Amino acid sequence: MNSERDFSDIITGLAKKRGFFWGPSPEIYGGSSGFYDLGPLGKLLKNRLENAIRTSFVRANFWEVECPTVSPEAVWKASGHLDGFIDPVTKCTKCEQIYRADNLIEEQSPGAQIAGKSVEELTEIIKELGIVCASCKSPLGPVDSYNLMMKTRLGLDQDAYLRPETATTTYLLFRRFLTFFRDKLPMSVFQIGKAYRNEISPRQGMLRLREFTQTEGQIFILEEDEQNWPQFEDIKDEELPLLSYPAQEKGKTEPVKMKMSEALKKGHFQKPAYAWCVFLAYSIFRNMGFSEEKMRLRQHLETERAHYAQDAWDIEVYTESFGWVECCGVHDRGNYDLTRHQEFSKEKMHVKVNQKPGVPNVLEIAFGVERPLFCLIDNAFQPESEERDTDWLRFPPAVAPIQVAVFPLMGKPELQEPAHLIFDEIVDAGFISQYDVGGSIGKRYRRQDEVGTPFCVTIDYTTIEDGTVTVRDRNSMEQIRISKDELIVVLRKLVKGTIQFESLVVR
């Protein structure tokens, strides 16, 4: 690996070369920042992540819904997005390049304390720290507020906006949920769908997009259920890497592994139900293939929290490209959202609590899919070495875009025929597989290593004689021979991780 190059450039170069993502899009017209195309392997990887997300939510008894991506202006006035969904921006006094002020400050002065600062305070911080235009190094103008909503029109005369998140559209269905769930709370639902944010100057490639796929899980819950949450018993002894806001205020940056029961006892979480949501979000990211060593949970400082948030924790993933990256937010939103929509729509958003009307609270898990997708590629990257003459990707088998590659040793008909039969069996078993007959077997192995394929199956003349095939492991580059009749069962166990390849190797 060339150490002189920025690591994010290496990851982006590999991703573009191998068909994970391309852009900014549309490339042939020069591209617009904040928009990227997913190539064939990127789409496969995204599908894997969405399947892992969906499976995690369904197992936790959430129900999936899908809502329109455009809503009338009244919806966003009620939600607070028209007035509060803003970023601080500043313009260069010379070249007129526009920047998001907080991001620019953090880039040029890491460690600057800017969380929760007003636009006036950010203006002063820029002057005090000598923050200048990243392009021409000229002074910057005053910081101003900029709304991130993308505006459109319905028909000829109705103003509308593309949704900046999926949550609000979920809240609008509250009364329908009551019918579906037979008026029984708590009610748990989730959405996976497109969202849009008109970022001023999106940088960092796939980490900050104007169009992205967002996942949000919502629990509509009463206060008494938040404190009496039976599922917490199932996870009370699980340990999470926690970085609380009191620890951050003391200057600490390393998380402390702590049992959920201990974290609740120490007051890091106020409610068992919310603590369970934090654990669920962490589990989702583990199921997407992130290792414990690359993850931490960081609690928002009180100055960082949204005005409605009673508590907020982020899942952060460590990357070689950008350090710690915020990938998911878990929020205790109180009853802010349903109360606002009840007020603006004049529709009842309450239930009976002790014979009196009460508006339920909302617990939320929210994250985009493209950001963990980039982080997973970053985490999977392995540089070339003496043992292997190419960079390669070490994806967990369960989320690898291609899980199995099938090679006839040579392109002769007597080998291709059984190879095609085995390939069809692998595809029919539900694996995403690639059939490759081009070049030497070594070159084909290298091509699959570069895109992260964990297992390769080779059909040779011994296959014709005794019905065995060669299975090669990406990580160790070791090979075993097994009966083709056992192949599907073995591959399933390898992909699920119920057996390790090393246990199959005869020493």
C-alpha positions in Angstrom: 0.0 0.0 0.0 1.3 3.5 -0.8 1.6 5.2 2.5 1.9 8.6 0.8 -1.7 8.5 -0.4 -4.6 9.4 1.8 -6.3 6.2 3.0 -9.8 7.4 1.9 -8.4 7.9 -1.6 -7.2 4.3 -1.6 -10.6 3.0 -0.5 -12.4 5.1 -3.0 -10.1 4.1 -5.8 -10.5 0.4 -5.0 -14.3 0.9 -4.7 -14.5 2.6 -8.1 -12.2 0.1 -9.8 -14.1 -2.9 -8.6 -17.6 -1.6 -9.0 -18.7 -0.8 -5.4 -19.6 2.9 -6.0 -18.9 5.6 -8.6 -19.3 9.3 -8.6 -20.0 12.0 -7.9 -22.9 11.4 -10.1 -23.7 11.9 -13.0 -20.0 11.5 -13.9 -20.3 12.2 -17.6 -21.7 15.6 -16.8 -19.0 16.5 -14.3 -20.9 15.2 -11.2 -22.8 16.9 -8.4 -21.3 16.4 -4.9 -23.5 14.4 -2.5 -24.7 12.0 -5.2 -23.2 8.6 -5.9 -24.1 5.5 -8.0 -23.8 2.1 -6.5 -22.1 -0.4 -8.9 -23.0 -4.1 -9.1 -20.9 -5.1 -6.0 -22.0 -2.0 -4.0 -25.6 -2.8 -4.7 -25.0 -6.4 -3.6 -23.3 -5.2 -0.4 -26.1 -2.8 0.3 -28.6 -5.5 -0.1 -26.7 -7.7 2.4 -26.7 -4.8 4.9 -30.4 -4.1 4.4 -31.2 -7.8 4.8 -29.2 -7.9 8.1 -31.0 -4.8 9.3 -34.4 -6.1 8.3 -33.7 -9.5 10.0 -32.6 -7.8 13.2 -35.7 -5.7 13.4 -38.1 -8.5 12.6 -36.5 -10.7 15.3 -37.0 -7.9 17.7 -40.8 -7.9 16.8 -40.8 -4.7 14.7 -43.1 -4.4 11.7 -41.9 -2.8 8.4 -43.8 0.0 6.6 -43.2 2.2 3.6 -44.3 5.8 3.2 -44.1 8.5 0.4 -40.8 10.4 0.1 -42.7 13.7 -0.5 -45.1 15.4 1.9 -46.9 18.8 2.0 -45.3 21.8 3.7 -47.7 21.5 6.7 -46.1 18.2 7.7 -42.6 19.7 8.0 -43.9 22.8 9.7 -45.5 20.6 12.4 -42.4 18.4 12.7 -40.1 21.4 13.3 -38.0 20.8 10.2 -38.8 24.0 8.5 -37.7 26.1 11.4 -35.0 23.8 13.0 -33.5 21.6 10.3 -30.5 23.9 9.7 -26.8 23.9 9.3 -24.3 26.7 10.0 -22.7 27.9 6.8 -20.0 30.4 5.9 -18.8 31.9 2.6 -15.2 32.8 1.6 -14.9 36.5 1.2 -12.7 36.1 -1.9 -13.6 33.0 -4.0 -17.1 32.7 -2.5 -16.8 29.0 -1.8 -19.5 28.0 0.7 -18.7 25.7 3.6 -20.5 24.1 6.5 -18.9 26.0 9.3 -18.8 23.3 12.0 -17.2 20.8 9.7 -14.6 23.3 8.5 -13.6 24.2 12.0 -13.2 20.5 13.0 -11.1 19.9 9.9 -8.7 22.8 10.5 -8.8 22.7 14.4 -9.5 19.2 15.6 -10.7 19.2 19.2 -12.3 22.6 19.1 -15.3 22.7 21.4 -18.2 23.7 19.0 -21.0 21.4 20.0 -24.2 23.4 20.6 -22.7 26.7 19.6 -24.8 29.4 18.0 -24.0 31.0 14.6 -22.7 34.1 16.4 -20.4 32.0 18.6 -19.2 30.0 15.6 -18.3 33.3 13.8 -16.2 34.3 16.8 -14.5 30.8 17.0 -13.6 31.1 13.3 -11.9 34.4 14.0 -10.2 33.2 17.1 -8.8 30.0 15.6 -7.8 31.6 12.3 -10.0 29.3 10.2 -9.7 30.2 6.5 -11.1 29.1 3.2 -9.9 25.6 2.3 -9.5 26.5 -1.3 -7.8 29.9 -1.4 -6.9 30.5 2.3 -8.8 33.8 2.4 -10.8 35.0 5.4 -14.4 33.7 5.9 -17.6 35.7 6.2 -20.0 35.5 9.1 -21.8 32.2 9.9 -25.4 32.0 8.9 -28.2 29.4 9.1 -29.2 27.3 6.1 -32.2 25.0 5.9 -31.4 21.5 4.5 -34.9 20.7 3.2 -35.3 20.0 -0.6 -38.4 21.9 -1.8 -40.7 20.8 -4.6 -44.4 21.4 -5.7 -47.4 19.1 -5.9 -49.4 20.1 -8.9 -49.5 23.8 -9.6 -50.0 25.3 -6.2 -49.1 23.2 -3.3 -45.6 23.5 -1.7 -44.0 20.3 -0.6 -40.7 18.9 0.6 -38.7 15.7 0.0 -38.4 14.1 3.4 -35.0 14.6 5.2 -35.6 11.4 7.3 -38.2 8.6 7.3 -39.3 9.1 10.9 -41.8 11.9 10.4 -43.7 9.9 7.8 -43.8 7.0 10.2 -45.4 9.2 12.9 -48.2 10.3 10.6 -49.4 6.7 10.6 -49.9 6.6 14.4 -53.7 6.2 14.3 -53.5 3.5 11.7 -50.9 1.7 13.9 -53.4 1.7 16.8 -55.9 -0.2 14.6 -53.3 -2.7 13.4 -51.9 -3.3 16.9 -55.4 -3.5 18.4 -54.9 -0.4 20.6 -52.1 -2.2 22.5 -48.9 -0.3 23.3 -45.9 -0.5 22.9 -46.0 -0.6 19.1 -42.7 -1.2 17.1 -42.3 -0.3 13.4 -39.4 0.5 11.1 -38.8 1.9 7.6 -36.0 1.6 5.1 -36.2 4.2 2.4 -34.8 7.2 0.6 -34.2 10.5 2.4 -32.8 13.8 1.0 -30.8 16.6 2.6 -29.6 19.6 0.6 -26.1 19.8 2.1 -24.2 23.0 1.2 -20.9 21.4 0.4 -20.9 17.7 1.0 -17.4 16.2 1.3 -16.0 12.9 2.5 -17.6 11.1 -0.4 -20.1 8.5 0.7 -20.2 9.7 4.3 -22.3 12.8 3.5 -24.9 12.5 0.8 -27.7 14.6 -0.5 -29.7 11.4 -1.3 -29.3 8.3 0.8 -31.2 5.3 2.2 -32.2 5.7 5.8 -33.3 3.1 8.3 -35.4 4.2 11.3 -37.0 2.0 13.9 -39.7 3.6 16.2 -41.2 2.3 19.4 -44.4 4.1 20.5 -44.5 3.6 24.3 -46.0 4.7 27.5 -43.8 5.9 30.4 -44.8 3.0 32.7 -43.7 0.6 30.0 -40.4 2.4 29.5 -39.5 1.5 33.1 -41.1 -2.0 33.0 -39.5 -3.5 29.9 -39.3 -7.3 30.2 -36.9 -7.6 27.3 -34.2 -5.8 29.3 -33.8 -9.0 31.4 -32.6 -10.7 28.3 -29.7 -8.3 27.7 -28.8 -7.1 31.2 -25.6 -9.0 31.3 -24.4 -8.0 27.9 -21.4 -5.7 27.7 -21.2 -2.6 25.5 -18.3 -0.1 25.0 -19.8 3.0 26.5 -18.4 6.6 26.4 -20.8 8.6 28.6 -21.0 12.4 28.5 -19.7 12.8 32.1 -16.6 10.8 31.0 -16.2 13.1 27.9 -16.5 16.2 30.1 -13.5 14.8 32.0 -11.6 14.6 28.7 -11.8 10.8 28.2 -12.1 9.4 24.7 -11.8 5.6 25.3 -15.0 3.7 26.0 -15.5 1.5 29.0 -17.0 -2.0 28.5 -19.9 -2.2 30.9 -22.8 -4.6 31.5 -26.2 -3.1 30.6 -27.4 -3.6 34.2 -24.4 -1.7 35.6 -24.9 1.1 33.1 -28.5 1.5 34.1 -27.6 1.4 37.8 -24.9 4.1 37.3 -27.4 6.4 35.5 -25.9 6.2 32.0 -29.4 5.1 30.9 -32.5 6.3 32.7 -35.0 3.8 31.3 -34.6 0.0 30.7 -36.6 0.3 27.4 -34.2 2.9 26.0 -31.2 0.9 27.2 -32.6 -2.1 25.3 -32.9 0.1 22.1 -29.3 1.1 22.4 -28.3 -2.6 22.7 -30.6 -3.5 19.7 -28.8 -0.8 17.6 -25.4 -2.1 18.6 -26.6 -5.7 17.7 -27.7 -4.5 14.3 -24.2 -3.2 13.5 -22.6 -6.3 14.8 -24.9 -8.3 12.4 -23.8 -6.0 9.6 -20.3 -7.3 10.1 -18.6 -4.7 12.3 -16.2 -6.0 15.0 -16.3 -5.0 18.6 -12.8 -3.5 18.3 -14.0 -1.0 15.7 -17.2 0.2 17.6 -18.0 2.5 20.5 -21.2 4.1 21.8 -20.9 7.8 22.6 -23.5 9.7 24.6 -24.4 13.1 23.3 -23.3 16.0 25.5 -26.2 18.0 26.9 -25.3 20.9 24.5 -25.4 18.5 21.5 -28.9 17.1 22.1 -31.9 18.2 20.0 -34.3 20.3 22.0 -36.8 17.4 22.2 -34.3 14.7 23.0 -34.3 13.4 26.6 -31.3 11.2 25.8 -29.1 10.4 22.8 -26.3 7.9 22.1 -24.4 7.4 18.8 -22.8 4.3 17.5 -19.4 5.3 16.1 -17.2 3.1 13.9 -13.5 3.6 13.7 -12.1 3.9 10.1 -8.6 4.4 8.8 -10.0 7.0 6.4 -11.7 9.4 8.8 -11.1 8.2 12.4 -14.3 7.7 14.4 -17.4 8.1 12.2 -20.9 8.6 13.6 -23.0 5.9 12.0 -26.2 5.6 14.1 -28.2 7.6 16.5 -30.5 6.2 19.3 -32.9 8.9 20.6 -35.4 9.2 23.4 -37.7 11.7 21.7 -40.3 11.9 24.5 -43.8 12.8 23.2 -42.6 15.8 21.1 -43.4 14.4 17.6 -46.9 13.1 18.3 -47.8 16.2 20.3 -46.7 18.5 17.5 -48.7 16.5 14.8 -51.7 16.4 17.1 -51.5 20.2 17.5 -51.1 21.0 13.8 -53.4 18.4 12.3 -56.1 18.6 14.9 -56.3 14.8 14.9 -56.1 12.8 18.1 -52.6 11.3 18.7 -53.3 10.1 22.2 -54.4 7.0 24.0 -56.2 6.5 27.3 -53.8 6.3 30.3 -55.6 5.8 33.6 -58.8 7.0 32.0 -57.1 10.2 30.8 -55.7 11.1 27.4 -52.0 10.7 27.1 -49.6 11.1 24.2 -47.1 8.2 23.9 -43.4 8.7 23.9 -41.1 7.6 21.0 -37.8 5.7 21.2 -35.9 5.8 17.9 -33.0 4.0 16.2 -31.9 6.0 13.1 -29.1 5.6 10.5 -28.2 5.8 6.9 -27.1 2.7 5.0 -24.4 4.2 2.8 -22.3 5.4 5.7 -21.8 1.9 7.3 -21.4 0.5 3.7 -18.3 2.8 3.3 -17.1 2.0 6.8 -17.4 -1.7 6.2 -15.2 -1.5 3.0 -12.7 0.6 5.0 -12.6 -1.9 7.8 -12.4 -4.8 5.4 -9.4 -3.4 3.4 -6.2 -5.5 3.7 -3.0 -4.3 1.9 -0.8 -6.4 -0.3 1.9 -8.4 1.5 4.7 -10.9 0.9 2.1 -13.7 1.0 -0.4 -11.9 -1.3 0.6 -9.6 -4.2 -2.7 -7.6 -4.2 -4.8 -5.5 -1.9 -7.9 -7.5 -0.8 -11.1 -7.2 1.2 -11.8 -9.2 4.3 -15.6 -9.0 4.5 -17.4 -11.3 7.0 -18.8 -14.1 4.8 -22.4 -13.4 5.8 -22.3 -9.9 4.2 -19.7 -10.4 1.4 -21.2 -9.2 -1.9 -20.2 -12.4 -3.6 -20.0 -15.4 -1.2 -18.9 -18.1 -3.5 -17.0 -18.2 -6.8 -17.0 -21.3 -9.1 -14.1 -22.1 -11.4 -13.6 -24.9 -13.9 -9.9 -25.5 -13.8 -9.8 -25.1 -17.6 -12.3 -24.0 -20.1 -12.8 -27.5 -21.6 -16.3 -28.9 -22.1 -15.7 -31.9 -19.8 -15.0 -29.5 -16.9 -17.4 -26.8 -17.7 -20.4 -29.0 -17.7 -20.1 -30.3 -14.1 -18.9 -26.8 -13.1 -22.1 -25.2 -14.4 -24.2 -27.9 -12.6 -22.5 -27.1 -9.3 -22.8 -23.3 -9.9 -26.6 -23.7 -10.5 -26.9 -25.7 -7.2 -25.1 -23.0 -5.3 -27.3 -20.3 -6.8 -30.4 -22.3 -6.1 -29.3 -22.6 -2.5 -29.5 -18.9 -2.1 -25.9 -17.8 -2.5 -24.7 -14.9 -4.6 -22.1 -16.6 -6.8 -19.9 -15.9 -9.8 -18.8 -18.3 -12.5 -15.4 -17.4 -13.8 -13.4 -19.3 -16.5 -11.1 -16.5 -17.6 -7.3 -16.7 -17.0 -5.2 -18.8 -14.8 -6.6 -20.2 -11.6 -4.2 -17.9 -9.6 -5.5 -14.8 -11.4 -9.0 -15.8 -10.7 -8.3 -16.3 -7.0 -6.7 -12.9 -6.9 -9.7 -11.2 -8.6 -12.1 -12.7 -6.0 -9.8 -11.7 -3.1 -9.9 -8.1 -4.4 -13.7 -8.0 -4.1 -13.8 -9.9 -0.8 -15.3 -13.3 -1.9 -14.7 -15.6 1.0 -14.8 -19.0 -0.8 -13.9 -20.3 -4.2 -14.8 -23.8 -5.5 -12.7 -25.3 -8.3 -13.8 -28.2 -10.5 -11.0 -30.3 -12.0 -10.4 -33.8 -13.5 -10.4 -35.3 -10.0 -14.0 -34.1 -9.7 -14.9 -36.3 -12.6 -13.2 -39.3 -11.1 -14.4 -39.2 -7.5 -17.0 -36.4 -7.2 -14.8 -34.1 -5.0 -14.2 -30.4 -5.5 -11.5 -28.0 -4.1 -12.7 -25.3 -1.7 -10.3 -22.4 -1.1 -10.6 -20.0 1.9 -9.9 -16.3 1.2 -8.4 -15.4 4.6 -5.8 -18.3 4.9 -5.6 -19.2 1.2 -5.7 -22.8 2.4 -7.6 -25.4 0.4 -9.6 -28.6 1.2 -11.3 -31.3 -0.9 -14.8 -32.3 -0.1 -17.5 -34.2 -1.8 -19.7 -32.1 -4.1 -22.7 -33.7 -2.4 -21.6 -32.1 0.9 -20.7 -28.7 -0.7 -24.0 -26.8 0.0 -24.2 -27.9 3.6 -20.5 -27.0 4.3 -20.9 -23.6 2.5 -24.0 -22.7 4.6 -22.1 -23.5 7.8 -19.0 -21.5 6.7 -21.1 -18.4 5.7 -23.1 -18.5 8.9 -20.0 -18.9 10.9 -21.2 -22.1 12.7 -17.9 -23.8 11.6 -14.5 -22.3 10.8 -12.6 -23.2 7.7 -9.5 -24.1 9.8 -11.5 -26.9 11.5 -11.9 -28.6 8.0 -8.3 -28.5 7.1 -6.4 -31.8 7.6 -3.0 -31.1 9.2 
